[in-house]
Amino acid sequence: MDHKQRINMKFCFKLQKNAKETHEMLKLVYGDAAVTMKTVYKWFERFHNGCESVKLRRDQDVLQHKKPKRMLKE
Protein backbone atom coordinates (compact mmCIF):
# COMPACT_ATOMS: atom_id res chain seq x y z
CA MET A 1 0.00 0.00 0.00
CA ASP A 2 1.17 3.46 -0.82
CA HIS A 3 2.64 5.43 2.09
CA LYS A 4 0.96 8.60 0.79
CA GLN A 5 -2.48 7.02 1.13
CA ARG A 6 -1.77 6.12 4.76
CA ILE A 7 -0.73 9.73 5.42
CA ASN A 8 -3.92 10.95 3.73
CA MET A 9 -6.03 8.56 5.83
CA LYS A 10 -4.44 9.91 9.01
CA PHE A 11 -5.05 13.47 7.83
CA CYS A 12 -8.74 12.73 7.20
CA PHE A 13 -9.02 10.97 10.56
CA LYS A 14 -7.58 14.05 12.30
CA LEU A 15 -10.17 16.17 10.46
CA GLN A 16 -12.85 13.89 11.92
CA LYS A 17 -13.87 12.50 8.54
CA ASN A 18 -15.37 9.04 8.72
CA ALA A 19 -13.95 6.01 6.93
CA LYS A 20 -16.54 6.13 4.13
CA GLU A 21 -15.85 9.81 3.36
CA THR A 22 -12.13 9.13 3.43
CA HIS A 23 -12.42 6.16 1.07
CA GLU A 24 -14.46 8.24 -1.39
CA MET A 25 -11.79 10.94 -1.38
CA LEU A 26 -9.01 8.40 -1.88
CA LYS A 27 -10.90 6.94 -4.85
CA LEU A 28 -11.21 10.41 -6.38
CA VAL A 29 -7.49 11.02 -6.05
CA TYR A 30 -6.01 7.56 -6.69
CA GLY A 31 -8.70 5.93 -8.84
CA ASP A 32 -8.20 2.18 -9.21
CA ALA A 33 -5.01 2.38 -7.15
CA ALA A 34 -6.94 3.49 -4.04
CA VAL A 35 -6.91 1.19 -1.03
CA THR A 36 -10.02 -0.81 -0.23
CA MET A 37 -12.72 0.26 2.20
CA LYS A 38 -11.62 -2.57 4.50
CA THR A 39 -8.11 -1.13 4.60
CA VAL A 40 -9.42 2.32 5.49
CA TYR A 41 -11.45 0.81 8.36
CA LYS A 42 -8.38 -1.04 9.66
CA TRP A 43 -6.27 2.11 9.67
CA PHE A 44 -9.03 4.17 11.27
CA GLU A 45 -9.28 1.56 14.01
CA ARG A 46 -5.53 1.85 14.63
CA PHE A 47 -5.73 5.66 14.76
CA HIS A 48 -8.78 5.48 17.05
CA ASN A 49 -6.81 3.19 19.41
CA GLY A 50 -4.08 5.82 19.72
CA CYS A 51 -1.58 4.64 17.13
CA GLU A 52 -0.02 7.69 15.49
CA SER A 53 2.31 5.83 13.13
CA VAL A 54 1.54 5.31 9.46
CA LYS A 55 4.16 2.58 9.15
CA LEU A 56 3.01 -0.91 8.29
CA ARG A 57 2.81 -3.19 11.33
CA ARG A 58 5.30 -5.71 10.00
CA ASP A 59 7.85 -2.87 9.75
CA GLN A 60 7.18 -1.95 13.37
CA ASP A 61 7.31 -5.59 14.51
CA VAL A 62 10.69 -6.08 12.86
CA LEU A 63 12.06 -2.93 14.49
CA GLN A 64 10.71 -3.81 17.94
CA HIS A 65 11.99 -7.38 17.92
CA LYS A 66 15.39 -6.69 16.44
CA LYS A 67 18.11 -8.08 18.69
CA PRO A 68 21.45 -6.35 19.17
CA LYS A 69 24.23 -7.88 17.04
CA ARG A 70 26.21 -9.14 20.04
CA MET A 71 23.18 -11.16 21.22
CA LEU A 72 22.90 -12.85 17.83
CA LYS A 73 26.43 -14.24 18.12
CA GLU A 74 25.70 -16.10 21.35
N, CA, C and O atoms as CSV, one atom per row, in Angstrom:
chain,resi,resn,atom,element,x,y,z
A,1,MET,N,N,0.850,-1.185,0.000
A,1,MET,CA,C,0.000,0.000,0.000
A,1,MET,C,C,0.886,1.236,0.000
A,1,MET,O,O,1.954,1.258,0.612
A,2,ASP,N,N,0.441,2.216,-0.667
A,2,ASP,CA,C,1.170,3.463,-0.815
A,2,ASP,C,C,1.229,4.243,0.497
A,2,ASP,O,O,0.210,4.452,1.155
A,3,HIS,N,N,2.424,4.664,0.863
A,3,HIS,CA,C,2.644,5.432,2.094
A,3,HIS,C,C,1.832,6.730,2.073
A,3,HIS,O,O,1.325,7.165,3.107
A,4,LYS,N,N,1.711,7.341,0.903
A,4,LYS,CA,C,0.963,8.596,0.792
A,4,LYS,C,C,-0.510,8.406,1.161
A,4,LYS,O,O,-1.120,9.285,1.770
A,5,GLN,N,N,-1.068,7.272,0.797
A,5,GLN,CA,C,-2.477,7.023,1.132
A,5,GLN,C,C,-2.652,6.868,2.637
A,5,GLN,O,O,-3.661,7.307,3.189
A,6,ARG,N,N,-1.683,6.248,3.306
A,6,ARG,CA,C,-1.765,6.122,4.763
A,6,ARG,C,C,-1.683,7.498,5.420
A,6,ARG,O,O,-2.385,7.763,6.396
A,7,ILE,N,N,-0.839,8.365,4.897
A,7,ILE,CA,C,-0.731,9.734,5.424
A,7,ILE,C,C,-2.049,10.470,5.204
A,7,ILE,O,O,-2.523,11.177,6.093
A,8,ASN,N,N,-2.640,10.306,4.020
A,8,ASN,CA,C,-3.921,10.952,3.728
A,8,ASN,C,C,-5.032,10.425,4.628
A,8,ASN,O,O,-5.899,11.190,5.050
A,9,MET,N,N,-5.015,9.113,4.928
A,9,MET,CA,C,-6.025,8.564,5.833
A,9,MET,C,C,-5.885,9.172,7.222
A,9,MET,O,O,-6.884,9.505,7.860
A,10,LYS,N,N,-4.660,9.315,7.689
A,10,LYS,CA,C,-4.441,9.908,9.011
A,10,LYS,C,C,-4.906,11.368,9.022
A,10,LYS,O,O,-5.507,11.826,9.994
A,11,PHE,N,N,-4.627,12.081,7.953
A,11,PHE,CA,C,-5.054,13.475,7.830
A,11,PHE,C,C,-6.580,13.571,7.923
A,11,PHE,O,O,-7.112,14.400,8.661
A,12,CYS,N,N,-7.273,12.723,7.172
A,12,CYS,CA,C,-8.739,12.727,7.203
A,12,CYS,C,C,-9.258,12.347,8.578
A,12,CYS,O,O,-10.230,12.931,9.059
A,13,PHE,N,N,-8.618,11.372,9.216
A,13,PHE,CA,C,-9.023,10.972,10.564
A,13,PHE,C,C,-8.902,12.154,11.520
A,13,PHE,O,O,-9.799,12.394,12.329
A,14,LYS,N,N,-7.800,12.890,11.430
A,14,LYS,CA,C,-7.584,14.045,12.304
A,14,LYS,C,C,-8.620,15.146,12.042
A,14,LYS,O,O,-8.952,15.923,12.936
A,15,LEU,N,N,-9.121,15.199,10.808
A,15,LEU,CA,C,-10.166,16.170,10.462
A,15,LEU,C,C,-11.559,15.657,10.813
A,15,LEU,O,O,-12.564,16.288,10.485
A,16,GLN,N,N,-11.609,14.519,11.473
A,16,GLN,CA,C,-12.849,13.888,11.918
A,16,GLN,C,C,-13.754,13.461,10.755
A,16,GLN,O,O,-14.980,13.449,10.873
A,17,LYS,N,N,-13.125,13.114,9.645
A,17,LYS,CA,C,-13.869,12.503,8.542
A,17,LYS,C,C,-14.094,11.047,8.916
A,17,LYS,O,O,-13.282,10.462,9.633
A,18,ASN,N,N,-15.182,10.454,8.442
A,18,ASN,CA,C,-15.375,9.040,8.718
A,18,ASN,C,C,-14.690,8.202,7.636
A,18,ASN,O,O,-14.206,8.735,6.637
A,19,ALA,N,N,-14.658,6.894,7.848
A,19,ALA,CA,C,-13.952,6.009,6.927
A,19,ALA,C,C,-14.556,6.045,5.523
A,19,ALA,O,O,-13.829,6.018,4.531
A,20,LYS,N,N,-15.878,6.106,5.443
A,20,LYS,CA,C,-16.537,6.127,4.133
A,20,LYS,C,C,-16.178,7.395,3.352
A,20,LYS,O,O,-15.864,7.328,2.164
A,21,GLU,N,N,-16.226,8.543,4.020
A,21,GLU,CA,C,-15.845,9.809,3.357
A,21,GLU,C,C,-14.394,9.756,2.894
A,21,GLU,O,O,-14.058,10.195,1.794
A,22,THR,N,N,-13.553,9.216,3.748
A,22,THR,CA,C,-12.127,9.126,3.426
A,22,THR,C,C,-11.903,8.227,2.222
A,22,THR,O,O,-11.132,8.563,1.324
A,23,HIS,N,N,-12.577,7.085,2.205
A,23,HIS,CA,C,-12.423,6.164,1.074
A,23,HIS,C,C,-12.887,6.811,-0.229
A,23,HIS,O,O,-12.249,6.634,-1.267
A,24,GLU,N,N,-13.970,7.545,-0.188
A,24,GLU,CA,C,-14.457,8.237,-1.389
A,24,GLU,C,C,-13.421,9.246,-1.901
A,24,GLU,O,O,-13.185,9.354,-3.104
A,25,MET,N,N,-12.819,9.969,-0.982
A,25,MET,CA,C,-11.788,10.944,-1.384
A,25,MET,C,C,-10.565,10.242,-1.973
A,25,MET,O,O,-10.005,10.693,-2.972
A,26,LEU,N,N,-10.160,9.149,-1.357
A,26,LEU,CA,C,-9.014,8.397,-1.883
A,26,LEU,C,C,-9.303,7.876,-3.284
A,26,LEU,O,O,-8.423,7.888,-4.146
A,27,LYS,N,N,-10.539,7.417,-3.518
A,27,LYS,CA,C,-10.901,6.940,-4.851
A,27,LYS,C,C,-10.861,8.067,-5.877
A,27,LYS,O,O,-10.467,7.851,-7.023
A,28,LEU,N,N,-11.268,9.269,-5.468
A,28,LEU,CA,C,-11.212,10.410,-6.384
A,28,LEU,C,C,-9.771,10.738,-6.773
A,28,LEU,O,O,-9.487,11.058,-7.927
A,29,VAL,N,N,-8.885,10.657,-5.815
A,29,VAL,CA,C,-7.487,11.024,-6.052
A,29,VAL,C,C,-6.703,9.901,-6.731
A,29,VAL,O,O,-5.978,10.148,-7.695
A,30,TYR,N,N,-6.843,8.665,-6.231
A,30,TYR,CA,C,-6.005,7.557,-6.695
A,30,TYR,C,C,-6.688,6.617,-7.686
A,30,TYR,O,O,-6.036,5.741,-8.256
A,31,GLY,N,N,-7.985,6.788,-7.895
A,31,GLY,CA,C,-8.696,5.933,-8.840
A,31,GLY,C,C,-8.617,4.470,-8.460
A,31,GLY,O,O,-8.848,4.104,-7.308
A,32,ASP,N,N,-8.287,3.627,-9.440
A,32,ASP,CA,C,-8.204,2.184,-9.212
A,32,ASP,C,C,-7.078,1.789,-8.262
A,32,ASP,O,O,-7.077,0.678,-7.732
A,33,ALA,N,N,-6.134,2.677,-8.046
A,33,ALA,CA,C,-5.014,2.384,-7.149
A,33,ALA,C,C,-5.338,2.681,-5.681
A,33,ALA,O,O,-4.503,2.462,-4.804
A,34,ALA,N,N,-6.548,3.178,-5.416
A,34,ALA,CA,C,-6.938,3.491,-4.037
A,34,ALA,C,C,-7.059,2.209,-3.220
A,34,ALA,O,O,-7.401,1.149,-3.743
A,35,VAL,N,N,-6.772,2.328,-1.937
A,35,VAL,CA,C,-6.909,1.189,-1.031
A,35,VAL,C,C,-8.385,0.820,-0.897
A,35,VAL,O,O,-9.265,1.601,-1.259
A,36,THR,N,N,-8.640,-0.358,-0.384
A,36,THR,CA,C,-10.025,-0.815,-0.225
A,36,THR,C,C,-10.659,-0.170,1.008
A,36,THR,O,O,-9.976,0.374,1.875
A,37,MET,N,N,-11.974,-0.250,1.052
A,37,MET,CA,C,-12.718,0.258,2.201
A,37,MET,C,C,-12.288,-0.468,3.466
A,37,MET,O,O,-12.154,0.149,4.523
A,38,LYS,N,N,-12.071,-1.773,3.366
A,38,LYS,CA,C,-11.624,-2.575,4.504
A,38,LYS,C,C,-10.303,-2.050,5.062
A,38,LYS,O,O,-10.116,-1.996,6.277
A,39,THR,N,N,-9.394,-1.668,4.175
A,39,THR,CA,C,-8.107,-1.126,4.596
A,39,THR,C,C,-8.283,0.191,5.330
A,39,THR,O,O,-7.628,0.434,6.344
A,40,VAL,N,N,-9.161,1.038,4.824
A,40,VAL,CA,C,-9.425,2.321,5.490
A,40,VAL,C,C,-9.966,2.065,6.895
A,40,VAL,O,O,-9.535,2.713,7.849
A,41,TYR,N,N,-10.909,1.126,7.034
A,41,TYR,CA,C,-11.452,0.805,8.360
A,41,TYR,C,C,-10.356,0.313,9.306
A,41,TYR,O,O,-10.328,0.696,10.476
A,42,LYS,N,N,-9.463,-0.526,8.810
A,42,LYS,CA,C,-8.382,-1.039,9.664
A,42,LYS,C,C,-7.482,0.084,10.160
A,42,LYS,O,O,-7.113,0.121,11.333
A,43,TRP,N,N,-7.129,1.004,9.256
A,43,TRP,CA,C,-6.270,2.115,9.665
A,43,TRP,C,C,-6.999,3.058,10.605
A,43,TRP,O,O,-6.400,3.559,11.556
A,44,PHE,N,N,-8.259,3.307,10.365
A,44,PHE,CA,C,-9.035,4.170,11.268
A,44,PHE,C,C,-9.120,3.551,12.660
A,44,PHE,O,O,-9.063,4.258,13.666
A,45,GLU,N,N,-9.257,2.237,12.710
A,45,GLU,CA,C,-9.284,1.563,14.007
A,45,GLU,C,C,-7.954,1.766,14.743
A,45,GLU,O,O,-7.935,2.031,15.944
A,46,ARG,N,N,-6.847,1.636,14.008
A,46,ARG,CA,C,-5.528,1.854,14.628
A,46,ARG,C,C,-5.410,3.285,15.156
A,46,ARG,O,O,-4.965,3.501,16.284
A,47,PHE,N,N,-5.811,4.261,14.336
A,47,PHE,CA,C,-5.730,5.663,14.765
A,47,PHE,C,C,-6.638,5.902,15.972
A,47,PHE,O,O,-6.256,6.603,16.909
A,48,HIS,N,N,-7.830,5.324,15.949
A,48,HIS,CA,C,-8.780,5.475,17.054
A,48,HIS,C,C,-8.209,4.897,18.358
A,48,HIS,O,O,-8.486,5.406,19.444
A,49,ASN,N,N,-7.415,3.836,18.235
A,49,ASN,CA,C,-6.808,3.194,19.406
A,49,ASN,C,C,-5.533,3.887,19.866
A,49,ASN,O,O,-4.848,3.395,20.764
A,50,GLY,N,N,-5.211,5.020,19.261
A,50,GLY,CA,C,-4.075,5.817,19.719
A,50,GLY,C,C,-2.799,5.660,18.942
A,50,GLY,O,O,-1.810,6.323,19.253
A,51,CYS,N,N,-2.783,4.808,17.944
A,51,CYS,CA,C,-1.578,4.638,17.134
A,51,CYS,C,C,-1.416,5.856,16.227
A,51,CYS,O,O,-2.323,6.194,15.466
A,52,GLU,N,N,-0.278,6.500,16.308
A,52,GLU,CA,C,-0.019,7.687,15.495
A,52,GLU,C,C,0.806,7.357,14.239
A,52,GLU,O,O,0.870,8.156,13.305
A,53,SER,N,N,1.424,6.194,14.227
A,53,SER,CA,C,2.312,5.827,13.134
A,53,SER,C,C,1.537,5.438,11.882
A,53,SER,O,O,0.450,4.867,11.961
A,54,VAL,N,N,2.112,5.756,10.727
A,54,VAL,CA,C,1.540,5.308,9.460
A,54,VAL,C,C,2.413,4.211,8.841
A,54,VAL,O,O,2.239,3.851,7.676
A,55,LYS,N,N,3.341,3.693,9.625
A,55,LYS,CA,C,4.162,2.577,9.149
A,55,LYS,C,C,3.343,1.299,9.179
A,55,LYS,O,O,2.436,1.148,9.998
A,56,LEU,N,N,3.669,0.389,8.287
A,56,LEU,CA,C,3.013,-0.906,8.292
A,56,LEU,C,C,3.421,-1.668,9.540
A,56,LEU,O,O,4.552,-1.522,10.003
A,57,ARG,N,N,2.545,-2.462,10.085
A,57,ARG,CA,C,2.813,-3.188,11.326
A,57,ARG,C,C,4.010,-4.101,11.217
A,57,ARG,O,O,4.800,-4.185,12.158
A,58,ARG,N,N,4.171,-4.789,10.102
A,58,ARG,CA,C,5.303,-5.713,10.001
A,58,ARG,C,C,6.619,-4.954,10.092
A,58,ARG,O,O,7.603,-5.489,10.602
A,59,ASP,N,N,6.654,-3.699,9.599
A,59,ASP,CA,C,7.849,-2.873,9.747
A,59,ASP,C,C,8.100,-2.577,11.216
A,59,ASP,O,O,9.239,-2.636,11.679
A,60,GLN,N,N,7.041,-2.259,11.952
A,60,GLN,CA,C,7.181,-1.950,13.371
A,60,GLN,C,C,7.581,-3.195,14.146
A,60,GLN,O,O,8.417,-3.120,15.047
A,61,ASP,N,N,6.992,-4.347,13.808
A,61,ASP,CA,C,7.313,-5.588,14.508
A,61,ASP,C,C,8.786,-5.946,14.327
A,61,ASP,O,O,9.449,-6.370,15.274
A,62,VAL,N,N,9.288,-5.775,13.124
A,62,VAL,CA,C,10.693,-6.077,12.861
A,62,VAL,C,C,11.580,-5.161,13.685
A,62,VAL,O,O,12.562,-5.613,14.274
A,63,LEU,N,N,11.246,-3.873,13.732
A,63,LEU,CA,C,12.056,-2.928,14.492
A,63,LEU,C,C,12.006,-3.209,15.988
A,63,LEU,O,O,13.027,-3.090,16.665
A,64,GLN,N,N,10.856,-3.575,16.513
A,64,GLN,CA,C,10.709,-3.806,17.940
A,64,GLN,C,C,11.365,-5.096,18.394
A,64,GLN,O,O,11.798,-5.188,19.543
A,65,HIS,N,N,11.450,-6.089,17.533
A,65,HIS,CA,C,11.988,-7.383,17.920
A,65,HIS,C,C,13.417,-7.605,17.435
A,65,HIS,O,O,13.943,-8.714,17.530
A,66,LYS,N,N,14.027,-6.581,16.929
A,66,LYS,CA,C,15.389,-6.691,16.436
A,66,LYS,C,C,16.347,-6.822,17.618
A,66,LYS,O,O,16.344,-5.986,18.521
A,67,LYS,N,N,17.158,-7.862,17.609
A,67,LYS,CA,C,18.114,-8.083,18.689
A,67,LYS,C,C,19.430,-7.375,18.376
A,67,LYS,O,O,19.805,-7.245,17.211
A,68,PRO,N,N,20.122,-6.924,19.403
A,68,PRO,CA,C,21.451,-6.352,19.167
A,68,PRO,C,C,22.375,-7.401,18.562
A,68,PRO,O,O,22.225,-8.593,18.829
A,69,LYS,N,N,23.332,-6.959,17.749
A,69,LYS,CA,C,24.226,-7.879,17.041
A,69,LYS,C,C,24.973,-8.801,17.993
A,69,LYS,O,O,25.142,-9.982,17.689
A,70,ARG,N,N,25.425,-8.292,19.141
A,70,ARG,CA,C,26.207,-9.144,20.041
A,70,ARG,C,C,25.360,-10.290,20.611
A,70,ARG,O,O,25.897,-11.348,20.938
A,71,MET,N,N,24.052,-10.090,20.730
A,71,MET,CA,C,23.182,-11.160,21.223
A,71,MET,C,C,22.997,-12.247,20.176
A,71,MET,O,O,22.791,-13.412,20.516
A,72,LEU,N,N,23.072,-11.869,18.900
A,72,LEU,CA,C,22.896,-12.848,17.835
A,72,LEU,C,C,24.064,-13.811,17.754
A,72,LEU,O,O,23.896,-14.940,17.293
A,73,LYS,N,N,25.237,-13.396,18.189
A,73,LYS,CA,C,26.433,-14.241,18.116
A,73,LYS,C,C,26.429,-15.323,19.188
A,73,LYS,O,O,27.110,-16.337,19.033
A,74,GLU,N,N,25.700,-15.138,20.245
A,74,GLU,CA,C,25.700,-16.103,21.350
A,74,GLU,C,C,24.985,-17.371,21.008
A,74,GLU,O,O,24.903,-18.276,21.838
